[in-house]
Amino acid sequence: MTSIAAATLYVGLFALWMLCLKANVGRVRVREKIAFGDGGNAALQRAIRVQGNAVEDVPVVLAGLIALGVMSAPVLWVHGLGAAFLLGRVLHAVGLSGSAGGSPGRSLGTLLSALVQLGIAGACVWMALSA
């Protein structure tokens, strides 16, 4: 597998993940009978926030993975960063979706996601400067 193929794999996996988060918002909307906004409902607010947080973080990381793929970064870099980020986003979503919202999964997912973003930033700068 090439590095661009690996990056494309994570684009596909994250597209599926984002659909899952969107479906969860819809599921909570139907269950709580709230068509617009959040209605002040804590469960719907959490579901919307989980999806919103992914919308904030996923695009920049995918752009970085694609850039690494275009620059022919080692495939293991792309897989390591992509898989770690996916794990971080799942941990964050599951942790934030609970009634307390402050679980260790949320904290670990946030930390792992931030570390991956930092790793991708560093790898992109390294690859660009060494080209």
VEXTORKOL-339509 format. One line per 2 residues: number of its first residue (from 1); their letters; for each residue y, x, z of N, C-alpha, C, O. Coordinates in nm, 3 decimals, padded with zeros to 5 digits, always signed. Last residue first. Layout:
NUM = a = Y X Z Y X Z Y X Z Y X Z | ...
REM end
This chain:
131 = as = +01.822 +01.217 +00.139 +01.787 +01.189 -00.003 +01.861 +01.283 -00.096 +01.845 +01.274 -00.217 | +01.897 +01.237 +00.396 +01.803 +01.339 +00.348 +01.764 +01.318 +00.202 +01.683 +01.392 +00.148
129 = la = +02.060 +01.021 +00.441 +02.119 +01.154 +00.447 +02.027 +01.264 +00.393 +02.073 +01.369 +00.349 | +01.874 +00.811 +00.418 +01.989 +00.818 +00.327 +02.048 +00.959 +00.324 +02.082 +01.010 +00.217
127 = mw = +01.694 +00.860 +00.626 +01.646 +00.858 +00.488 +01.762 +00.874 +00.390 +01.750 +00.944 +00.289 | +01.871 +00.840 +00.851 +01.795 +00.964 +00.822 +01.753 +00.970 +00.676 +01.772 +01.072 +00.609
125 = vc = +01.954 +00.574 +00.832 +02.053 +00.682 +00.823 +01.984 +00.813 +00.786 +02.032 +00.888 +00.701 | +01.703 +00.448 +00.861 +01.783 +00.427 +00.740 +01.886 +00.538 +00.724 +01.904 +00.590 +00.614
123 = ag = +01.627 +00.535 +01.117 +01.545 +00.570 +01.001 +01.624 +00.554 +00.872 +01.613 +00.638 +00.782 | +01.831 +00.419 +01.276 +01.813 +00.564 +01.270 +01.735 +00.608 +01.148 +01.770 +00.706 +01.082
121 = ai = +01.777 +00.147 +01.225 +01.909 +00.205 +01.197 +01.898 +00.356 +01.181 +01.950 +00.414 +01.086 | +01.516 +00.130 +01.321 +01.543 +00.106 +01.179 +01.678 +00.164 +01.140 +01.691 +00.225 +01.033
119 = gl = +01.560 +00.183 +01.595 +01.472 +00.268 +01.514 +01.496 +00.252 +01.366 +01.497 +00.351 +01.292 | +01.725 -00.034 +01.661 +01.775 +00.102 +01.674 +01.692 +00.199 +01.590 +01.747 +00.286 +01.523
117 = qv = +01.541 -00.240 +01.617 +01.666 -00.236 +01.540 +01.726 -00.095 +01.544 +01.773 -00.044 +01.442 | +01.351 -00.169 +01.810 +01.315 -00.164 +01.668 +01.441 -00.159 +01.582 +01.448 -00.083 +01.485
115 = la = +01.499 -00.215 +02.041 +01.450 -00.080 +02.013 +01.411 -00.065 +01.866 +01.436 +00.039 +01.805 | +01.539 -00.492 +02.020 +01.654 -00.401 +02.016 +01.611 -00.258 +01.984 +01.679 -00.189 +01.908
113 = sl = +01.272 -00.583 +02.044 +01.351 -00.613 +01.924 +01.469 -00.517 +01.910 +01.497 -00.468 +01.801 | +01.210 -00.494 +02.302 +01.135 -00.444 +02.188 +01.212 -00.466 +02.059 +01.217 -00.378 +01.973
111 = lt = +01.398 -00.648 +02.452 +01.400 -00.502 +02.455 +01.329 -00.443 +02.333 +01.381 -00.352 +02.269 | +01.313 -00.910 +02.390 +01.450 -00.867 +02.361 +01.458 -00.715 +02.355 +01.519 -00.660 +02.263
109 = gl = +01.050 -00.904 +02.487 +01.075 -00.930 +02.346 +01.214 -00.885 +02.304 +01.232 -00.828 +02.196 | +01.099 -00.862 +02.759 +01.025 -00.761 +02.683 +01.049 -00.779 +02.534 +01.066 -00.680 +02.461
107 = sr = +01.236 -01.103 +02.817 +01.299 -00.972 +02.840 +01.232 -00.864 +02.759 +01.299 -00.782 +02.696 | +01.043 -01.295 +02.747 +01.176 -01.297 +02.684 +01.241 -01.160 +02.698 +01.294 -01.107 +02.601
105 = gp = +00.835 -01.224 +02.918 +00.816 -01.220 +02.773 +00.948 -01.217 +02.699 +00.963 -01.145 +02.600 | +00.934 -01.275 +03.175 +00.918 -01.135 +03.133 +00.897 -01.123 +02.981 +00.938 -01.023 +02.922
103 = sg = +01.169 -01.555 +03.140 +01.039 -01.495 +03.166 +01.035 -01.347 +03.126 +01.122 -01.300 +03.053 | +01.369 -01.750 +03.151 +01.396 -01.613 +03.193 +01.270 -01.537 +03.222 +01.264 -01.461 +03.319
101 = ga = +01.306 -02.013 +03.097 +01.382 -01.939 +02.998 +01.409 -01.794 +03.034 +01.467 -01.721 +02.954 | +01.183 -02.222 +03.235 +01.277 -02.134 +03.307 +01.364 -02.056 +03.210 +01.482 -02.034 +03.236
99 = sg = +01.022 -02.347 +03.043 +01.123 -02.425 +03.114 +01.224 -02.338 +03.187 +01.341 -02.377 +03.200 | +00.988 -02.144 +02.742 +00.944 -02.199 +02.870 +01.056 -02.268 +02.943 +01.173 -02.251 +02.909
97 = sl = +01.114 -02.018 +02.530 +01.074 -02.158 +02.514 +01.027 -02.223 +02.643 +01.027 -02.345 +02.653 | +01.141 -01.753 +02.590 +01.260 -01.837 +02.599 +01.225 -01.985 +02.591 +01.301 -02.069 +02.641
95 = gv = +00.878 -01.661 +02.545 +00.942 -01.646 +02.676 +01.062 -01.736 +02.694 +01.083 -01.790 +02.803 | +00.843 -01.717 +02.275 +00.755 -01.779 +02.373 +00.819 -01.774 +02.512 +00.816 -01.872 +02.586
93 = ah = +01.048 -01.555 +02.167 +01.045 -01.699 +02.143 +00.959 -01.771 +02.246 +01.000 -01.875 +02.299 | +00.977 -01.295 +02.255 +01.106 -01.354 +02.290 +01.102 -01.506 +02.276 +01.148 -01.577 +02.365
91 = lv = +00.726 -01.262 +02.134 +00.739 -01.257 +02.280 +00.869 -01.323 +02.325 +00.870 -01.399 +02.423 | +00.809 -01.276 +01.865 +00.715 -01.376 +01.919 +00.724 -01.379 +02.071 +00.730 -01.486 +02.131
89 = rg = +00.975 -01.052 +01.848 +01.031 -01.185 +01.822 +00.940 -01.295 +01.875 +00.988 -01.397 +01.925 | +00.793 -00.843 +01.906 +00.910 -00.866 +01.990 +00.968 -01.006 +01.972 +01.005 -01.071 +02.070
87 = ll = +00.617 -00.868 +01.689 +00.569 -00.886 +01.825 +00.685 -00.918 +01.920 +00.676 -01.008 +02.002 | +00.798 -00.800 +01.485 +00.732 -00.932 +01.486 +00.680 -00.963 +01.626 +00.697 -01.074 +01.675
85 = fa = +00.857 -00.537 +01.558 +00.962 -00.638 +01.558 +00.903 -00.778 +01.561 +00.952 -00.865 +01.632 | +00.608 -00.415 +01.524 +00.670 -00.416 +01.657 +00.780 -00.521 +01.665 +00.794 -00.588 +01.767
83 = ag = +00.575 -00.451 +01.248 +00.482 -00.514 +01.341 +00.540 -00.522 +01.482 +00.524 -00.622 +01.552 | +00.794 -00.298 +01.147 +00.778 -00.440 +01.116 +00.688 -00.512 +01.214 +00.721 -00.621 +01.260
81 = lg = +00.743 -00.040 +01.251 +00.866 -00.110 +01.284 +00.853 -00.260 +01.260 +00.897 -00.341 +01.342 | +00.487 +00.010 +01.138 +00.512 +00.023 +01.281 +00.634 -00.055 +01.324 +00.630 -00.129 +01.423
79 = hv = +00.532 -00.031 +00.861 +00.437 -00.114 +00.936 +00.463 -00.108 +01.086 +00.461 -00.211 +01.153 | +00.724 +00.170 +00.813 +00.754 +00.030 +00.782 +00.661 -00.063 +00.860 +00.706 -00.161 +00.918
77 = wl = +00.584 +00.398 +00.895 +00.713 +00.363 +00.956 +00.740 +00.215 +00.937 +00.774 +00.144 +01.031 | +00.367 +00.397 +00.721 +00.343 +00.375 +00.864 +00.473 +00.344 +00.939 +00.470 +00.270 +01.038
75 = vp = +00.486 +00.463 +00.480 +00.435 +00.327 +00.498 +00.411 +00.297 +00.647 +00.433 +00.185 +00.692 | +00.783 +00.655 +00.479 +00.639 +00.648 +00.504 +00.596 +00.505 +00.537 +00.663 +00.435 +00.613
73 = as = +01.018 +00.534 +00.233 +00.986 +00.583 +00.367 +00.836 +00.577 +00.387 +00.767 +00.502 +00.318 | +01.136 +00.475 -00.017 +01.000 +00.530 -00.007 +00.973 +00.599 +00.126 +00.914 +00.706 +00.132
71 = mv = +01.365 +00.335 -00.030 +01.379 +00.480 -00.014 +01.244 +00.552 -00.002 +01.239 +00.673 +00.019 | +01.261 +00.079 -00.030 +01.326 +00.129 -00.152 +01.339 +00.281 -00.149 +01.326 +00.348 -00.251
69 = gl = +01.180 +00.067 +00.240 +01.083 +00.057 +00.131 +01.138 +00.113 +00.001 +01.069 +00.186 -00.070 | +01.424 +00.079 +00.369 +01.326 +00.187 +00.391 +01.220 +00.186 +00.282 +01.175 +00.291 +00.237
67 = ai = +01.528 -00.162 +00.275 +01.595 -00.036 +00.240 +01.499 +00.081 +00.260 +01.494 +00.172 +00.177 | +01.349 -00.337 +00.399 +01.354 -00.331 +00.252 +01.420 -00.201 +00.208 +01.374 -00.137 +00.114
65 = lg = +01.417 -00.288 +00.666 +01.280 -00.261 +00.618 +01.276 -00.249 +00.466 +01.209 -00.162 +00.411 | +01.687 -00.374 +00.664 +01.652 -00.235 +00.694 +01.513 -00.198 +00.646 +01.492 -00.090 +00.592
63 = al = +01.653 -00.643 +00.609 +01.731 -00.560 +00.516 +01.699 -00.412 +00.538 +01.687 -00.336 +00.442 | +01.512 -00.713 +00.840 +01.445 -00.720 +00.710 +01.520 -00.639 +00.605 +01.459 -00.574 +00.521
61 = vv = +01.718 -00.675 +01.026 +01.597 -00.593 +01.034 +01.522 -00.595 +00.902 +01.473 -00.492 +00.856 | +01.901 -00.868 +00.946 +01.941 -00.727 +00.944 +01.819 -00.635 +00.951 +01.818 -00.529 +00.889
59 = pv = +01.748 -01.115 +00.977 +01.797 -01.066 +00.847 +01.833 -00.917 +00.843 +01.800 -00.848 +00.747 | +01.679 -01.135 +01.263 +01.579 -01.108 +01.159 +01.639 -01.056 +01.028 +01.586 -00.960 +00.973
57 = de = +01.903 -01.201 +01.431 +01.841 -01.068 +01.432 +01.752 -01.036 +01.312 +01.749 -00.923 +01.264 | +01.996 -01.464 +01.392 +02.091 -01.355 +01.415 +02.028 -01.218 +01.393 +02.094 -01.128 +01.340
55 = va = +01.767 -01.614 +01.371 +01.859 -01.611 +01.256 +01.958 -01.497 +01.270 +02.001 -01.439 +01.170 | +01.672 -01.583 +01.631 +01.598 -01.522 +01.519 +01.688 -01.511 +01.396 +01.685 -01.410 +01.325
53 = ng = +01.860 -01.735 +01.764 +01.850 -01.593 +01.794 +01.775 -01.520 +01.683 +01.812 -01.409 +01.646 | +01.808 -01.989 +01.658 +01.935 -01.924 +01.632 +01.931 -01.774 +01.658 +01.989 -01.695 +01.584
51 = qv = +01.555 -02.044 +01.766 +01.571 -02.033 +01.622 +01.700 -01.957 +01.589 +01.701 -01.870 +01.501 | +01.628 -02.046 +02.038 +01.521 -01.957 +01.991 +01.535 -01.935 +01.841 +01.528 -01.822 +01.793
49 = ri = +01.820 -02.249 +02.037 +01.860 -02.112 +02.069 +01.755 -02.011 +02.024 +01.789 -01.903 +01.976 | +01.665 -02.475 +01.981 +01.772 -02.437 +01.889 +01.813 -02.291 +01.912 +01.839 -02.218 +01.816
47 = ar = +01.504 -02.472 +02.211 +01.443 -02.460 +02.078 +01.547 -02.416 +01.975 +01.519 -02.330 +01.891 | +01.699 -02.507 +02.414 +01.616 -02.385 +02.410 +01.557 -02.365 +02.271 +01.559 -02.254 +02.218
45 = ql = +01.800 -02.762 +02.345 +01.890 -02.647 +02.348 +01.811 -02.516 +02.340 +01.851 -02.424 +02.269 | +01.570 -02.913 +02.386 +01.622 -02.899 +02.250 +01.718 -02.781 +02.243 +01.719 -02.707 +02.144
43 = aa = +01.548 -02.889 +02.664 +01.437 -02.845 +02.578 +01.486 -02.823 +02.435 +01.448 -02.725 +02.371 | +01.795 -03.000 +02.756 +01.762 -02.859 +02.779 +01.651 -02.808 +02.687 +01.660 -02.696 +02.637
41 = ng = +02.023 -03.200 +02.591 +01.883 -03.189 +02.630 +01.843 -03.041 +02.639 +01.856 -02.966 +02.542 | +02.266 -03.265 +02.489 +02.262 -03.217 +02.627 +02.121 -03.197 +02.680 +02.102 -03.180 +02.801
39 = gd = +02.231 -03.319 +02.220 +02.229 -03.430 +02.314 +02.229 -03.388 +02.460 +02.195 -03.468 +02.547 | +02.251 -03.141 +02.020 +02.143 -03.118 +02.116 +02.135 -03.227 +02.222 +02.043 -03.228 +02.305
37 = gf = +02.296 -03.264 +01.683 +02.337 -03.188 +01.801 +02.220 -03.164 +01.893 +02.104 -03.165 +01.851 | +02.104 -03.556 +01.597 +02.212 -03.461 +01.569 +02.252 -03.389 +01.698 +02.244 -03.446 +01.807
35 = ai = +01.878 -03.698 +01.695 +01.890 -03.668 +01.553 +01.993 -03.559 +01.523 +01.971 -03.477 +01.434 | +01.650 -03.717 +01.934 +01.786 -03.667 +01.918 +01.801 -03.622 +01.773 +01.745 -03.520 +01.732
33 = ke = +01.397 -03.775 +02.060 +01.475 -03.877 +01.988 +01.624 -03.841 +01.979 +01.712 -03.921 +02.010 | +01.224 -03.593 +02.161 +01.336 -03.631 +02.248 +01.426 -03.738 +02.185 +01.520 -03.785 +02.249
31 = rv = +01.046 -03.567 +01.946 +00.996 -03.601 +02.080 +01.107 -03.655 +02.170 +01.086 -03.750 +02.245 | +01.223 -03.489 +01.742 +01.146 -03.614 +01.731 +01.100 -03.659 +01.870 +01.115 -03.776 +01.906
29 = rv = +01.316 -03.243 +01.845 +01.409 -03.350 +01.809 +01.338 -03.486 +01.806 +01.388 -03.584 +01.860 | +01.079 -03.098 +01.863 +01.149 -03.134 +01.986 +01.249 -03.246 +01.959 +01.264 -03.336 +02.042
27 = rg = +01.022 -03.075 +01.589 +00.926 -03.138 +01.680 +00.994 -03.184 +01.808 +00.970 -03.295 +01.856 | +01.244 -02.931 +01.496 +01.218 -03.067 +01.449 +01.125 -03.143 +01.541 +01.146 -03.261 +01.568
25 = vn = +01.198 -02.691 +01.630 +01.322 -02.765 +01.656 +01.302 -02.911 +01.613 +01.340 -03.003 +01.686 | +00.953 -02.623 +01.507 +00.958 -02.649 +01.651 +01.084 -02.726 +01.689 +01.079 -02.817 +01.772
23 = ak = +01.031 -02.575 +01.247 +00.943 -02.689 +01.275 +00.944 -02.724 +01.423 +00.937 -02.841 +01.460 | +01.176 -02.340 +01.290 +01.244 -02.459 +01.239 +01.162 -02.584 +01.269 +01.216 -02.686 +01.312
21 = lc = +00.967 -02.171 +01.368 +01.077 -02.197 +01.462 +01.154 -02.322 +01.421 +01.193 -02.402 +01.506 | +00.815 -02.172 +01.130 +00.757 -02.220 +01.257 +00.866 -02.255 +01.357 +00.857 -02.357 +01.425
19 = lm = +00.996 -02.054 +00.956 +00.954 -02.193 +00.932 +00.892 -02.252 +01.058 +00.914 -02.369 +01.089 | +01.001 -01.798 +01.065 +01.123 -01.879 +01.070 +01.091 -02.027 +01.043 +01.154 -02.115 +01.101
17 = wl = +00.740 -01.720 +01.003 +00.781 -01.732 +01.143 +00.905 -01.819 +01.155 +00.914 -01.904 +01.244 | +00.754 -01.709 +00.721 +00.663 -01.804 +00.787 +00.702 -01.827 +00.933 +00.699 -01.940 +00.981
15 = af = +00.938 -01.502 +00.701 +00.970 -01.632 +00.641 +00.881 -01.740 +00.703 +00.928 -01.849 +00.734 | +00.793 -01.297 +00.820 +00.909 -01.350 +00.890 +00.957 -01.482 +00.830 +01.011 -01.566 +00.902
13 = lg = +00.598 -01.258 +00.622 +00.559 -01.296 +00.758 +00.676 -01.356 +00.835 +00.659 -01.453 +00.909 | +00.761 -01.181 +00.401 +00.677 -01.301 +00.397 +00.638 -01.350 +00.536 +00.644 -01.470 +00.564
11 = vy = +00.871 -00.946 +00.501 +00.960 -01.054 +00.456 +00.881 -01.185 +00.454 +00.929 -01.287 +00.502 | +00.638 -00.801 +00.541 +00.711 -00.847 +00.658 +00.816 -00.953 +00.621 +00.846 -01.040 +00.702
9 = lt = +00.566 -00.754 +00.271 +00.475 -00.823 +00.360 +00.550 -00.880 +00.480 +00.529 -00.996 +00.517 | +00.779 -00.597 +00.190 +00.765 -00.731 +00.133 +00.670 -00.815 +00.218 +00.691 -00.935 +00.234
7 = aa = +00.717 -00.362 +00.324 +00.840 -00.434 +00.359 +00.832 -00.578 +00.309 +00.874 -00.671 +00.379 | +00.483 -00.297 +00.183 +00.477 -00.323 +00.327 +00.600 -00.401 +00.373 +00.589 -00.496 +00.451
5 = ai = +00.591 -00.251 -00.068 +00.493 -00.360 -00.051 +00.481 -00.397 +00.096 +00.468 -00.515 +00.130 | +00.743 -00.029 -00.011 +00.812 -00.153 -00.051 +00.718 -00.273 -00.042 +00.762 -00.383 -00.011
3 = st = +00.542 +00.156 +00.051 +00.636 +00.116 +00.155 +00.712 -00.011 +00.117 +00.743 -00.092 +00.204 | +00.220 +00.054 -00.082 +00.345 +00.129 -00.085 +00.438 +00.080 +00.026 +00.414 -00.024 +00.087
1 = m = -00.118 +00.085 +00.000 +00.000 +00.000 +00.000 +00.124 +00.090 +00.000 +00.131 +00.189 +00.073
REM end
